[in-house]
Amino acid sequence: MKAHKLFISFFAVLVFCYGNLVLADNTESGDMATAMTVNINEADAEALAEVLDGIGPNRAQAIIIYRDEHGRFYTPEELSAVRGIGAATIKKNEGRIAVE
């Protein structure tokens, strides 16, 4: 009888903890993906650094400077012309970068 109560208690704790993890994971995936996009032709450095993974304040400022000197970006891949931004960074941010 004691083992049965111990098993029930263990199972209840497991379900409680795992259930919270599953619910927390599901709430982030849907809405956050659509909210985390940035137009690289209009955003300021703070927004670029906040949304783009692997882009800090210095690289975000470099994007702004490049954009001011060379004009708008027509594709996300054009970011590779900015010093310090390569194909891996662009790939990592696929879906977060808007140009229109």
C-alpha positions, 0 to 999 in steps of 0.5 A: 500500500505504501509503495502504491501511494509513493508511485501515485505521488511520483506520477502526479509530480511528473505529470504536473512538471511535464505538463507545465513544460509542454504548455510553456513550449507551445505558447512561445512557438506560434505567436513569437514566430510571427512577431519576430520579424524586422524590416532591414530597410526601415528598422533602427539599430536597436530593433535589428539587434533585438530581433536578429539572432547573432546581431548585436548593437555594433553589427546592427549599426553597421547595417544602418551605415551600409544601408545609408551608404548603398541604399535599400536591401532587395533580398536578405542575402544582400546583408552578407555585403555588410562586414561581419555578417555571413551566410550562416547568420542570414540562414539563422535568421531566415523568416525574421528578415523582411525587406518590404 
